[in-house]
Amino acid sequence: MRSIWKRVRVATLAVAMLILVTGCSAKSSSRVIGPAAGPTWEGSVFVSQATIPAGIEYKEIGSVKANARVGYGSVESLYPLLAAEAKKIGANAVINAKGGHRVSAFSWAAAYVSGTAIKVKNPEKLQGLSGSYY
C-alpha cells in the first residue's frame, strides 16, 4: 500500500513540475487583417504607444499581443515579444501599444500588451517619434 502512495506522490510532483515549466513562459500571438504584408520583416521593429502622424504612409497588417503568464514585470518588458510577433507577419512597426496587468494562473498581476502591426512605406520617417526599436 505504501508503494502505491509513493508512486502517486511522485506522479503528482512530476505533473506539477510540468505545469510550472510550461505555464511560466510568456506567449505572443498575432491576427492578420487581409493578406500578409509579404515575407517576415528582417529589420528592427518600431513600437509606440502613439498613433502614426499624418503624412507617413502605412498599411495596417493586423493585431499583435503578448502576455506574461507569471511575474509582475512591466508592460514594456513584453515589447520585444510584440515586435517579434509583428516581424512574423511582415510588419515593421507596432502602434497603439497598450497593456496592463491581470490575474493569470501563476500570478496576481501578469503583464499583457497588444497593438496594431503596420508596414510603414518609408521607415526612416519614424525617426524622432516617441517609441523604441526592438
N, C-alpha and C positions, 0 to 999 in steps of 0.2 A: 504494500500500500504506500509506503514511504517513497519508493522509486517513482510511482505514478505522479505524486505531488511534486517531486523534484523535477520531473520532466515537464510538468505543467508550468512550473515557475520559470524554468529555462526557456520554454517556448514563449511565454508571456514576455519575458525580458527581451528576447530576440525580436518579437513583433514591436514592442515599444521602441527599441533602438532603431528599427527600420522606419517607423513613423517619424521619429525625431530627425533622422538623417534626410529623409525625403521631404518632410514638411517644413524644414527650416530654411530652405533656399528661397531666393526671390524668383519671381516669374514675370514674364512680359508677354504681350500679345499685340497683334495688330489686326485691323479690319480695313481692307482696301475698298475704296469707292470707285467703281468702274474698273477699267483696265489699269494694271500697274504702270508705273512711270517708265518701266524698262528694267534693265538689269539692276542688281544691287548697287548701291552707291558706295564707292571706294574711299571717298574723302571723309573729312570730319563733318559732323552734323551740328548745325546751329540750333540751340534750344533756348527758347524765350517764353516768358510769361505773357508777353505783349503780342499784339497783332502786327501784321506787316503794314507799314505805312503806304499810302497811295504813291504810285509811281514805280513800285517794284513789282515786276510781272512774275506771277507764280501760278502753279496748278495744284489744286488740292488732290492729294493721293488717297488719304484715308485717316483713320484714327489709330493712335498707339497708346498703350498703357503699360505700366509696370507696378508690381505690388511686392512688398516685402511681407513674407509670411511670419516673420519673427523679428523682434527687436523694437527699438524705439528711436531709430535713426531719423534723419531729416528727409524731407521730400526731395531735396536736391541730391541726396546720395543715390537716388534712383535715376537721375538724369542720364548717366551713361547707358543704363538698360533701355531707356526710352529712345536714345539716339541709335543704339544697336538695332532696335526693332524698326526704326524709321529707315535705316540703311537697307534692311531686308526687302523693303517694298519699293526701293528706288527713290526715297525722299532725301533731300539734303538739308532740310530744316524742320523743326517742330515748333509750332506757335501755340499760343493759348495754353501753355503748360500749367495745369492746375492740380493740386493734390491736397492731401491732409493725412490724418491718421484715423484708423478704425480698428475695431477688435478683430483679431484673427484667431485661428485655432491655438496659436502658441504665443500670443502677445495681446496685451490690452490696448496697445496703440501702435500697430504696424503701419508704416508709411505706404502711401499709394500715390500715383501720379498718372495723369493722362494728358494728351494733347492732340493737335491736328498736324499730321505729317503732310508736308508740301514739297514741291520741287520748284525751286527758285530758278528762273531763267538765267539770271546774272548774279551768282552768289557773292560776287565782290561788293554788291550794293548792301549786303548785310553788315559790313564793317561799320562800326560805330553805333550800332543798335544795342539796346540792352539785352544781354543774353550771354551764353557761353558756348564754346565749341567742344564737342566730345568725339 
